[in-house]
Amino acid sequence: MSNIKTITTTSGAPIANNQYSLTAGPRGPLLLADYQLLEKLAHQNRERIAERTVHAKGSGAYGTLTITGDITEYTRALVLQAGTKTECLARFSTVAGEAGAADAERDVRGFALKFYTEEGNWDMVGNNTPVFFVRDPYKFPDFIHTQKRHPKTHLRSATAMWDFWSLMPESLHQVTMLFSDRGIPLSLRHMNGYGSHTYSLLNKKGERHWVKFHFKTLQGIQYMTNEESCQLIGHDRESHQRDLFYAIDSKNFPQWKFQIQVMTDEQAKSCSFNPFDLTKIWPHSDYPMIDVGILELNRNPDNYFAEIEQAAFSPSNIVPGISFSPDKMLQARIFSYADAHRHRLGTHYEMLPVNRPKKPPVTYHRDGAMRFDQPEIGDAYYEPNSFGGPTEDALYHEPPQDLGSVTADRFNGSIDNDDFIQARNLFRLMRKDEQQRLCSNIAESMTGVPQEIQERQCALFLQVDPAYGAGVQDALTCVNKKNPSKKSSSMHY
């Protein structure tokens, strides 16, 4: 018994009595000085965070992705190299239901994977269907409104759903899948997963191939009818959570075969349909499946809230060798998913243990609520800088995307711009006394700035106008003579 820990407050102070409130006598009233009671009640009020707007009800587990096939001709991503074994986290979910909804309802299922690779986290955020209801993100909020509760009755509305679908013919493919046998999976172990979107793979030569990701269940597809699901829900609303947890707990580890479809850029340009349209599949006869590896789930989380409820998946999380495509829905999700996490979990949601990459990230992001690390950045807290701060590496540059009439790339806006002519014109419009005051003001501002930086800046002024550069240099000499204690230092603050 001596090993039992003493309960404390959140500030670490030991608690002598955790049974009764502090009161003025045995009959009360309570005293405001009971900081232990106030802390306990305040924390209870804050135990819940905002649930996900969609995919609120979910289950999850850890596992591994083992690569058995060789796809080096398509990608340089380390996580996809033959023989690689990568830890991952999976979260499965319904789309429309709230956090307390029944698992066995007819709905699309989310199929989200986070791979903790040596090059950062790679998230594949998909569904158990290879397509979706809409192809343009502008309609996504409208669609989700039809799946949620009517603002007046606060009831789910079949009228809203079918009204929307009947006005959006592009939804036919997904609607057909949703109301087929696969619309109610027997369990999370008995359904496939898909990246759904078109992504791209980049090899060591910088060549791009378009790709679809597939995870085919090795447990076999099994499903329920409407009648069977109604019967199950009547006595177990957590059927999928229960099945997944206890399957893993009993070492009956579920597995999925990881496969890809590949399309060249030339094939994409000549394709009879838009290969970046989320409402379309790629026919397997034209773009055959390629075996890549095995996904296995083999470890339950120790704490559901910390590891599953706070897990944050976003298609914006990619690694070198895996990238995006012109898919409009994907482009929007790159923003909206990460933005949802910042709103729901906080600015630094990626610092939570379940979301943290293996290799500590190196960024110039500053401050914000719950910033609990101490980044060692010294004087280099911005970029570019002259103090040895982390910099870009052109080794990871992606080749431009040819989008037909335009090309997507990170263009340097200075290449065809003259950064000096307008500053030169302005300087030459000034009277001599104005130019002198300009140079003097600049010199006073640069007092104490490292000499290397002063010289670099003066070199720019010289390119604007020789008189401009010489004027600042002369003014700096005068300022340094007047204030020898503030003379420019070497390259440190």
C-alpha positions in Angstrom: 0.0 0.0 0.0 3.0 2.3 0.5 3.3 2.6 -3.3 0.0 4.4 -3.7 0.5 7.9 -5.0 -1.0 10.9 -3.2 -3.6 12.8 -5.3 -2.7 16.4 -6.0 -4.2 19.6 -7.5 -3.2 20.5 -11.1 -0.4 22.7 -9.7 1.0 19.6 -7.8 -0.1 20.4 -4.2 -1.0 17.2 -2.2 -4.7 16.9 -1.3 -5.5 15.8 2.3 -9.3 15.3 1.8 -10.9 14.4 -1.5 -14.3 13.4 -0.1 -16.0 16.6 1.3 -16.3 20.2 0.4 -15.0 23.0 2.6 -18.0 24.5 4.5 -18.8 26.9 7.3 -20.0 24.1 9.7 -21.4 20.6 9.0 -24.6 22.1 7.4 -22.8 24.6 5.1 -22.8 26.9 3.3 -19.8 26.3 0.9 -16.8 28.6 1.1 -15.3 30.3 -1.9 -11.9 29.4 -0.4 -12.4 25.8 -1.4 -10.0 25.9 -4.3 -10.0 22.1 -4.6 -13.8 22.0 -5.2 -13.6 25.0 -7.7 -10.8 23.3 -9.7 -12.7 20.0 -9.8 -16.0 21.5 -11.0 -14.2 23.8 -13.5 -12.4 20.9 -15.0 -15.5 18.9 -15.3 -17.2 21.7 -17.1 -14.4 21.6 -19.7 -14.0 17.9 -20.2 -15.6 17.9 -23.6 -14.2 19.6 -26.6 -16.2 20.5 -29.8 -17.0 17.3 -31.7 -16.1 17.0 -35.3 -18.7 18.7 -37.6 -18.7 15.5 -39.6 -17.2 12.1 -38.7 -18.0 12.8 -35.0 -18.6 9.1 -34.1 -15.4 7.1 -34.5 -13.2 4.2 -33.4 -9.5 3.8 -33.8 -6.4 1.7 -33.3 -2.7 1.6 -33.9 -0.9 -0.7 -36.3 1.7 -1.1 -39.0 2.0 -0.7 -42.7 4.5 -3.2 -44.2 5.6 -2.6 -47.8 6.1 -5.8 -49.7 6.0 -4.6 -53.3 8.5 -2.5 -55.3 7.0 0.8 -56.6 10.3 2.8 -56.7 9.6 3.6 -60.3 6.7 5.7 -59.1 7.8 7.2 -55.8 10.8 8.1 -53.7 8.7 8.2 -50.4 10.6 6.3 -47.8 7.4 5.0 -46.3 6.6 3.2 -49.6 9.9 1.5 -50.2 10.0 -2.3 -50.2 10.7 -3.8 -46.8 9.7 -0.6 -44.8 7.5 -1.1 -41.8 5.8 2.1 -40.5 3.7 2.6 -37.3 0.3 4.1 -38.1 -3.0 5.2 -36.5 -6.4 4.4 -38.0 -9.7 6.1 -37.3 -13.0 4.8 -38.7 -16.2 6.9 -38.4 -19.7 7.5 -39.6 -20.2 10.8 -41.5 -23.5 12.2 -40.5 -24.1 11.0 -36.9 -23.2 12.9 -33.8 -20.7 11.5 -31.2 -23.5 9.5 -29.6 -25.0 8.1 -32.8 -25.3 4.3 -33.4 -22.4 2.6 -35.2 -24.6 0.4 -37.4 -26.5 3.1 -39.3 -26.5 3.3 -43.1 -23.8 5.9 -43.9 -20.5 6.4 -45.6 -17.6 5.5 -43.3 -14.5 7.6 -42.8 -11.2 5.6 -43.3 -8.4 7.8 -42.0 -4.8 6.7 -41.6 -1.8 8.5 -40.1 1.6 7.1 -40.9 4.4 8.2 -38.5 7.2 8.2 -41.1 10.9 9.2 -40.8 10.1 12.2 -43.1 7.1 13.4 -41.2 3.5 12.3 -40.9 1.6 11.2 -43.9 -2.2 11.2 -43.6 -4.5 9.4 -46.0 -7.9 10.7 -45.2 -10.5 8.8 -47.2 -13.7 6.8 -46.9 -14.9 3.2 -47.4 -16.1 4.3 -50.9 -13.9 5.3 -53.8 -16.1 8.2 -54.8 -18.1 11.0 -53.1 -21.4 12.9 -53.5 -20.1 16.1 -55.0 -17.1 17.1 -57.1 -16.9 20.8 -56.2 -16.1 21.9 -52.6 -18.5 24.8 -53.0 -21.4 22.4 -52.5 -19.8 20.5 -49.6 -21.3 22.6 -46.8 -24.7 22.4 -48.5 -24.5 18.6 -48.7 -23.5 18.3 -45.1 -26.4 20.4 -44.0 -28.7 17.9 -45.6 -27.2 15.1 -43.5 -27.6 17.0 -40.3 -30.6 18.0 -38.3 -33.4 20.3 -39.6 -32.9 23.7 -38.0 -36.6 23.9 -37.1 -37.6 20.3 -36.1 -34.1 19.3 -35.0 -34.7 16.0 -36.7 -32.9 14.3 -39.6 -34.7 15.1 -42.8 -35.1 12.5 -45.6 -36.7 15.3 -47.7 -33.5 17.4 -47.5 -31.3 14.5 -48.4 -33.3 13.4 -51.4 -34.1 16.9 -52.5 -30.3 17.7 -52.7 -29.4 14.4 -54.4 -32.2 14.8 -57.0 -30.9 18.2 -57.9 -27.2 16.9 -58.1 -26.9 14.2 -60.7 -23.2 13.9 -59.9 -24.3 12.2 -56.6 -25.7 9.1 -58.4 -22.6 7.0 -58.2 -22.1 7.5 -54.4 -25.9 7.2 -53.7 -25.9 3.9 -55.5 -23.0 2.7 -53.3 -24.5 4.0 -50.1 -27.8 2.2 -50.6 -26.2 -1.0 -51.9 -25.3 -4.0 -49.5 -22.1 -2.3 -48.5 -23.9 0.7 -47.1 -24.0 -0.9 -43.6 -20.8 -2.8 -43.0 -21.0 -5.7 -40.5 -18.0 -4.2 -38.7 -15.1 -1.9 -39.4 -12.9 -4.9 -40.1 -15.2 -6.0 -42.9 -15.0 -3.0 -45.2 -12.5 -1.5 -47.7 -10.8 1.9 -47.4 -10.0 4.3 -50.2 -8.0 7.4 -50.6 -10.9 8.4 -52.9 -9.1 11.4 -54.3 -6.4 11.3 -57.0 -3.0 12.0 -55.5 0.4 12.0 -57.2 3.6 10.1 -56.6 7.1 11.5 -57.4 10.1 9.3 -58.1 13.8 10.1 -57.7 14.0 11.4 -61.3 11.3 14.0 -60.5 8.7 12.2 -62.6 5.1 12.5 -61.6 2.4 9.8 -61.7 -1.2 10.1 -60.7 -2.3 7.6 -58.2 -5.3 6.1 -56.4 -4.9 4.4 -52.9 -6.9 1.3 -52.0 -7.0 -0.8 -48.8 -8.9 -4.0 -49.4 -10.1 -5.9 -46.3 -8.6 -9.4 -45.9 -11.5 -10.3 -43.6 -13.8 -10.2 -46.6 -16.6 -7.8 -47.3 -19.5 -8.4 -44.9 -22.6 -6.3 -44.4 -26.0 -6.0 -42.7 -29.5 -5.4 -44.1 -31.7 -2.6 -42.8 -33.6 -5.1 -40.6 -30.4 -6.6 -39.2 -29.0 -3.2 -38.3 -32.2 -2.1 -36.7 -32.2 -5.2 -34.5 -28.5 -4.7 -33.6 -28.9 -1.0 -32.8 -31.8 -1.9 -30.4 -29.4 -3.6 -28.0 -25.9 -2.2 -29.0 -25.3 1.2 -30.3 -21.5 0.7 -30.0 -21.2 -2.4 -32.1 -18.4 -1.3 -34.3 -16.3 0.1 -31.4 -16.9 -3.1 -29.4 -16.0 -5.4 -32.4 -12.8 -3.6 -33.2 -11.5 -3.2 -29.6 -12.1 -6.8 -28.6 -10.8 -8.2 -31.9 -7.5 -6.5 -31.3 -7.6 -7.2 -27.6 -7.9 -11.0 -28.4 -5.1 -10.7 -30.9 -7.4 -11.2 -33.9 -5.6 -8.4 -35.7 -7.5 -7.1 -38.8 -5.6 -6.6 -42.1 -6.0 -4.9 -45.3 -4.2 -5.3 -48.6 -2.7 -2.0 -49.7 -2.9 -1.4 -53.5 -2.6 1.4 -55.9 -3.7 2.4 -59.4 -1.3 4.5 -61.5 -2.0 6.8 -64.4 0.7 8.7 -66.4 0.3 12.4 -67.3 -0.3 11.5 -70.9 -3.0 9.0 -70.0 -4.7 11.7 -67.8 -4.7 14.1 -70.7 -6.3 11.6 -73.1 -8.7 10.1 -70.5 -12.4 10.0 -71.6 -13.4 11.4 -68.2 -11.9 13.8 -65.7 -9.5 11.6 -63.7 -9.4 14.2 -60.9 -13.2 14.1 -60.5 -14.1 12.7 -57.0 -17.4 11.3 -58.3 -15.5 8.9 -60.7 -13.5 5.8 -60.3 -10.6 4.6 -62.5 -11.7 1.4 -64.3 -9.5 -1.5 -63.1 -9.3 -2.9 -66.6 -7.6 0.3 -67.8 -5.6 1.0 -64.7 -4.9 -2.3 -63.0 -4.3 -2.7 -59.3 -0.7 -2.9 -58.1 0.0 -4.7 -54.8 2.1 -2.6 -52.4 1.8 -4.0 -48.9 -0.3 -4.9 -45.8 -1.9 -2.7 -43.3 -2.5 -4.4 -39.9 -4.1 -3.0 -36.8 -2.6 -4.6 -33.6 -2.8 -2.2 -30.7 -5.7 -0.5 -28.9 -5.2 3.1 -27.6 -4.7 3.4 -23.8 -6.9 6.5 -23.6 -9.7 7.1 -26.2 -9.9 10.8 -25.7 -6.2 11.5 -25.9 -5.4 9.2 -28.8 -8.6 9.0 -30.9 -10.8 12.0 -30.1 -7.8 14.3 -30.3 -6.3 12.6 -33.4 -6.2 15.1 -36.2 -5.9 13.9 -39.8 -5.5 16.1 -42.8 -4.7 15.5 -46.5 -2.3 18.5 -46.2 0.1 16.1 -44.3 2.2 14.6 -47.0 5.9 13.5 -47.3 8.5 13.8 -50.1 7.4 11.5 -52.9 3.7 11.8 -52.3 1.7 14.9 -53.4 -1.5 16.4 -54.5 -3.5 16.6 -57.8 -5.9 19.2 -59.4 -8.8 17.4 -57.7 -10.9 20.4 -56.5 -12.3 18.6 -53.5 -8.8 17.6 -52.4 -7.6 21.1 -52.9 -10.3 22.4 -50.5 -9.8 19.7 -48.0 -6.1 20.6 -47.8 -7.3 23.8 -46.2 -10.5 22.8 -44.4 -9.2 19.8 -42.4 -6.3 21.5 -40.9 -8.4 24.6 -40.2 -11.0 22.4 -38.5 -8.3 21.0 -36.1 -7.0 24.5 -35.3 -10.5 25.5 -34.3 -11.4 22.3 -32.5 -8.2 21.4 -30.7 -6.2 24.6 -30.8 -3.4 26.4 -32.8 -0.8 23.8 -31.8 -2.9 20.6 -32.2 0.1 18.9 -34.0 2.1 19.1 -30.7 -0.3 16.7 -29.0 1.4 13.3 -28.6 -0.9 11.4 -31.0 -0.4 14.0 -33.8 3.3 14.7 -33.2 5.7 13.4 -35.9 8.5 11.1 -35.0 11.1 13.7 -36.0 10.6 17.0 -34.2 9.3 19.6 -36.6 11.4 22.6 -37.4 9.2 25.7 -38.0 9.1 29.5 -37.5 5.6 29.4 -36.0 5.4 31.6 -33.0 3.5 31.5 -29.7 -0.3 31.0 -29.5 -2.4 29.2 -26.9 -0.9 26.0 -25.4 2.5 26.4 -26.9 4.2 24.2 -24.3 7.6 23.5 -25.9 10.7 25.7 -25.9 11.9 25.9 -29.4 15.7 26.5 -29.6 15.7 29.2 -32.3 17.8 32.0 -30.6 18.1 35.0 -32.8 16.7 33.2 -35.9 13.0 33.5 -35.2 12.2 34.6 -38.8 13.2 33.7 -42.3 15.3 34.6 -44.2 17.9 35.4 -41.5 21.6 35.7 -41.1 21.9 33.7 -37.9 22.1 30.1 -39.1 18.4 29.4 -38.8 16.8 26.4 -40.6 16.4 26.9 -44.3 14.7 25.3 -47.3 16.3 22.3 -49.1 15.8 22.3 -52.9 16.3 18.5 -52.8 12.6 18.2 -52.0 11.4 20.5 -54.8 8.5 19.1 -56.7 8.3 19.4 -60.5 5.7 21.8 -61.8 2.2 20.6 -62.4 1.1 21.0 -66.0 -2.6 22.1 -65.7 -3.1 22.7 -69.5 -3.3 26.4 -70.0 -1.3 27.1 -66.8 1.5 25.6 -64.8 1.4 25.3 -61.0 4.7 25.9 -59.3 6.3 28.1 -56.6 7.2 31.0 -58.9 9.7 33.7 -58.0 7.9 37.0 -58.5 11.2 38.9 -58.6 12.5 37.3 -61.8 10.7 39.6 -64.2 10.4 42.5 -61.7 12.8 45.4 -61.3 12.9 46.0 -57.5 15.0 49.2 -57.8 13.5 51.4 -60.5 10.6 52.8 -58.5 12.7 53.4 -55.4 15.2 55.1 -57.7 12.5 57.4 -59.1 11.3 58.2 -55.7 14.8 59.0 -54.4 15.5 61.3 -57.4 12.3 63.2 -56.9 13.5 64.3 -53.5 15.4 67.6 -52.9 18.9 67.3 -51.6 17.9 68.2 -48.0 15.2 65.5 -48.2 17.7 62.9 -49.4 20.1 63.9 -46.6 17.3 63.4 -43.9 16.4 60.1 -45.5 19.9 58.8 -45.3 20.3 60.2 -41.7 17.1 58.5 -40.6 18.2 55.2 -42.0 21.6 55.4 -40.4 20.1 56.2 -37.0 17.8 53.2 -37.3 20.7 50.9 -38.3 22.8 52.0 -35.3 24.1 48.9 -33.5 23.1 46.6 -36.4 25.8 44.0 -37.3 28.3 45.5 -39.8 27.6 42.6 -42.3 24.0 43.5 -42.4 24.7 47.3 -42.8 27.0 46.6 -45.7 24.5 44.3 -47.4 21.8 46.9 -47.1 24.0 49.7 -48.3 24.8 47.5 -51.4 21.1 47.5 -52.2 20.9 51.3 -51.8 23.8 51.7 -54.2 21.9 49.7 -56.8 19.0 52.2 -56.4 21.3 55.2 -56.8 25.0 55.7 -56.1 24.1 58.8 -54.2 21.6 56.9 -52.0 24.2 54.2 -51.0 27.0 56.7 -50.4 24.6 59.0 -48.4 23.7 56.1 -46.0 27.3 55.0 -45.7 28.4 58.6 -44.8 25.6 59.0 -42.4 26.5 55.7 -40.7 30.1 56.8 -40.3 28.9 60.0 -38.6 26.4 58.2 -36.3 29.1 55.7 -35.2 31.5 58.5 -34.4 28.9 60.2 -32.2 27.8 57.0 -30.5 30.9 54.8 -30.2 29.2 52.6 -27.6 26.5 51.7 -30.2 28.9 50.9 -33.0 27.8 48.1 -35.2 28.5 44.7 -33.7 29.4 41.3 -35.3 26.7 38.9 -36.4 24.8 38.5 -33.1 22.5 40.5 -30.9 
